[in-house]
Amino acid sequence: MTTVPLPYRLVGRRPETTDTVTLELEPVGEALHAFAPGQFAMVYAFGVGEIPVSVSGMAGERLSHTIRAVGAVSRALCDLPTGSSVGVRGPFGTGWNAAAARGHDLLVLGGGIGLAPLRPLVHAVLAEPQFYGRVNVLAGARTPDDLLYGGEFPDWRQPFCAVTVDRPTGGWTGRVGVVTSLIDEARFAPARTTAFVCGPEVMIRATARVLIHRGVRAGRIRVSLERNMRCATGHCGHCQLGPLLLCRDGPVVGHDVAEPLLAVREL
């Protein structure tokens, strides 16, 4: 991990939706230490600022980040042309720790841009399917135009991948409904299942309730609260959730840890 940004060059730029872009970055010189799926980096747009962004892909020293343009820094990063330079520091945070789920059935559930931190986990698991039981990838988005990585879904269909949208548009003929509606179609044994969940907090909590009702242990439901990240150093306090500093203790934690803290925050 480094707290000093290293220079990376934008070598690929792929629009995912009208406001979301996947950037492929490679080091100009020294590379950061290897990232684990679920960890994040601080990505710096020179002259504008930096934001925390989970890694959405890894290939050697090359990093992919899927970024939605919602603020000054994210808009500046999304607008960068190929060949531009950015600063990157990290890796930060806890990962999904798929190794601890070996021998289990897996449920990977992503809502909206929450699918981005889950993508490298899916790649890692599908590269070594012999270590896991049945793998289920369930993804949801507001509309068909908001779905990320649509071109990869055919590769994720073994053994099971399902996609749903809240509002069908443009002749959509697929499933309609929230992502939790897909759980009944998944194939898993609750007593030996590990789930990985990322999306809006309301989606995370609803998904966890359904899984716990089905018999999945709360401690086996791994959730990412990466939307709360700020400085990555544990000093600013913006990511504090009860006794946790998410940049130090997260963003990936068990639902048994996250749920009581999220419930208190709503009061």
C-alpha positions in Angstrom: 0.0 0.0 0.0 1.2 3.5 -0.8 -0.2 6.8 0.5 1.6 8.7 -2.3 -0.1 8.7 -5.7 1.8 6.9 -8.5 1.4 8.0 -12.1 -0.8 5.8 -14.2 -1.8 6.3 -17.9 -5.3 5.9 -19.2 -4.9 3.2 -21.9 -8.6 2.2 -22.4 -11.9 3.9 -22.0 -15.2 2.0 -22.4 -18.6 3.7 -21.8 -20.9 1.4 -19.8 -24.0 3.7 -19.6 -24.8 7.3 -20.3 -23.0 8.4 -17.1 -20.7 5.5 -16.3 -17.3 4.7 -17.8 -14.8 1.9 -17.2 -11.2 3.2 -17.3 -8.2 1.0 -17.9 -5.0 2.2 -16.3 -1.5 1.0 -16.5 1.5 2.3 -14.5 3.9 4.8 -16.1 6.8 3.5 -14.0 6.5 1.8 -10.6 3.3 -0.2 -10.1 1.2 -0.4 -7.0 1.1 -3.7 -5.1 -1.4 -6.2 -6.3 -5.1 -5.6 -5.5 -7.5 -8.2 -4.1 -11.1 -8.3 -5.4 -13.1 -5.9 -3.2 -10.3 -3.5 -2.4 -10.2 0.1 -3.6 -7.8 2.8 -4.8 -7.8 6.5 -4.5 -7.8 7.9 -8.0 -6.6 11.4 -8.5 -7.6 13.7 -11.4 -4.8 16.2 -11.6 -5.9 19.7 -10.7 -9.3 18.6 -9.5 -9.0 16.1 -6.6 -9.3 12.4 -5.8 -12.0 9.9 -5.0 -12.1 6.3 -3.7 -13.0 3.8 -6.4 -13.2 0.0 -6.1 -11.2 -2.0 -8.6 -13.5 -3.5 -11.2 -10.8 -5.5 -13.1 -7.2 -6.6 -12.9 -4.9 -7.9 -15.6 -1.3 -8.0 -14.5 -0.3 -4.5 -13.5 -3.3 -3.0 -15.3 -6.2 -1.8 -13.3 -9.8 -1.2 -14.3 -12.1 1.3 -12.5 -15.8 1.7 -13.3 -16.8 5.3 -12.4 -20.1 7.1 -12.4 -20.0 10.8 -13.1 -21.8 12.2 -10.0 -19.4 14.9 -8.8 -16.6 17.2 -9.9 -13.8 14.6 -9.6 -15.8 11.6 -11.0 -16.9 13.8 -14.0 -13.3 14.9 -14.6 -12.1 11.3 -14.6 -15.0 10.1 -16.9 -14.2 12.9 -19.4 -10.5 12.1 -19.7 -9.3 11.1 -23.1 -7.1 8.0 -23.7 -3.5 8.8 -23.0 -4.2 11.1 -20.1 -2.4 10.7 -16.8 -3.9 10.2 -13.4 -2.6 9.5 -9.9 -3.4 6.3 -8.1 -2.7 5.2 -4.5 -3.5 2.0 -2.7 -4.5 -0.8 -2.4 -6.8 0.0 0.5 -9.4 -1.9 2.5 -10.6 -5.4 3.0 -11.3 -7.8 0.1 -14.1 -10.3 -0.6 -11.9 -13.1 0.6 -13.2 -15.8 -1.8 -10.7 -18.3 -0.5 -12.6 -18.5 2.8 -15.7 -19.6 0.8 -14.0 -22.5 -0.9 -16.2 -25.6 -0.8 -19.3 -23.4 -0.5 -22.1 -22.5 -2.9 -21.8 -18.8 -3.9 -24.3 -16.1 -4.3 -23.0 -12.9 -5.9 -25.6 -10.1 -5.9 -25.0 -6.7 -7.4 -27.3 -3.7 -7.6 -26.5 -0.9 -10.1 -22.9 0.2 -10.0 -22.5 -2.2 -7.0 -21.7 -4.8 -9.6 -18.4 -3.1 -10.3 -16.6 -4.2 -7.1 -18.0 -7.7 -7.6 -16.8 -8.1 -11.1 -13.2 -9.1 -10.2 -14.6 -11.6 -7.7 -16.7 -13.2 -10.4 -13.6 -13.4 -12.7 -11.5 -15.0 -9.9 -14.1 -17.6 -9.0 -14.9 -18.6 -12.6 -11.2 -19.0 -13.2 -11.1 -21.7 -10.5 -14.5 -23.2 -10.4 -13.2 -26.5 -9.0 -12.8 -24.9 -5.6 -16.4 -23.9 -5.2 -19.9 -25.4 -5.3 -22.7 -23.8 -7.4 -22.0 -20.2 -8.4 -24.9 -17.8 -8.9 -24.5 -14.3 -10.2 -27.5 -12.1 -9.8 -27.6 -8.5 -11.1 -30.1 -5.7 -11.0 -30.4 -2.2 -12.4 -33.0 0.6 -12.7 -33.4 0.2 -16.4 -31.8 -1.9 -19.2 -29.7 1.1 -20.1 -28.2 1.1 -16.6 -26.9 -2.4 -16.7 -23.1 -2.8 -16.5 -21.0 -5.4 -18.3 -23.9 -6.7 -20.4 -21.4 -8.2 -22.9 -20.0 -10.4 -20.2 -23.2 -11.9 -19.0 -23.0 -14.9 -21.5 -19.7 -15.8 -20.0 -21.2 -15.7 -16.5 -24.1 -18.0 -17.2 -22.3 -21.1 -16.1 -23.6 -22.3 -13.9 -26.2 -19.5 -13.3 -26.5 -15.8 -14.0 -29.7 -13.8 -13.9 -30.4 -10.2 -14.6 -33.4 -8.0 -13.7 -34.4 -4.3 -14.1 -36.8 -2.2 -12.1 -38.3 -0.4 -15.1 -38.3 -2.1 -18.5 -37.6 0.2 -21.5 -36.6 -0.1 -25.1 -38.3 -3.5 -25.8 -36.8 -5.2 -22.8 -38.0 -8.8 -22.7 -36.1 -10.0 -19.6 -37.0 -10.2 -16.0 -38.6 -7.2 -14.2 -38.3 -6.6 -10.4 -35.8 -6.0 -7.7 -32.7 -8.2 -7.5 -34.0 -10.1 -4.5 -36.7 -11.6 -6.7 -33.9 -13.6 -8.4 -32.9 -15.5 -5.3 -35.7 -18.0 -5.7 -34.2 -19.0 -9.1 -30.7 -19.5 -7.7 -29.4 -23.0 -6.8 -27.7 -23.1 -3.4 -27.7 -25.0 -0.1 -28.2 -22.3 2.6 -26.2 -24.1 5.3 -23.1 -24.1 3.1 -23.5 -20.9 1.2 -21.4 -17.7 1.2 -23.0 -14.5 -0.3 -21.3 -11.4 -1.6 -23.5 -8.3 -1.8 -22.9 -4.8 -3.1 -25.3 -2.0 -4.0 -27.4 0.7 -2.3 -27.8 0.1 1.5 -31.5 -0.5 1.1 -30.7 -3.2 -1.4 -28.0 -4.7 0.8 -30.3 -4.9 3.8 -33.3 -6.3 1.9 -31.0 -8.9 0.3 -29.6 -10.0 3.6 -33.0 -10.3 5.2 -34.1 -12.7 2.4 -31.0 -14.7 2.6 -31.1 -15.0 6.4 -34.8 -16.1 6.1 -33.6 -18.8 3.7 -31.1 -20.1 6.2 -27.8 -18.3 5.2 -25.8 -17.3 8.2 -25.4 -13.5 8.7 -21.7 -13.9 9.1 -21.5 -15.7 5.7 -23.1 -12.7 4.0 -20.3 -10.4 3.0 -21.3 -6.8 2.1 -19.4 -3.9 0.8 -20.1 -0.4 2.2 -17.7 1.2 -0.2 -20.0 4.1 -1.0 -19.0 5.5 2.5 -15.3 5.8 1.6 -13.5 9.1 1.6 -9.8 9.6 2.5 -8.7 6.0 2.8 -6.3 6.9 5.7 -8.7 6.8 8.6 -8.2 10.4 9.5 -11.2 12.4 8.2 -13.9 10.4 10.0 -16.4 10.5 7.1 -16.4 6.7 6.7 -17.0 6.1 10.4 -19.9 3.7 11.1 -20.2 3.1 14.8 -16.8 1.8 16.0 -15.7 1.0 12.5 -13.6 3.2 10.2 -14.5 1.6 6.9 -11.3 2.5 5.2 -9.4 0.7 7.9 -11.9 -2.1 8.9 -13.8 -2.4 5.6 -15.3 -1.7 3.2 -16.1 -5.4 3.1 -17.6 -6.7 6.4 -19.9 -9.4 7.4 -23.6 -8.5 7.6 -23.6 -9.6 11.2 -21.3 -6.6 11.9 -22.9 -4.2 9.5 -26.6 -4.6 10.2 -26.7 -3.3 13.8 -24.6 -0.3 12.9 -26.8 0.5 9.8 -29.9 0.2 11.9 -28.6 2.6 14.5 -27.7 5.1 11.8 -31.3 5.1 10.6 -32.7 6.1 14.0 
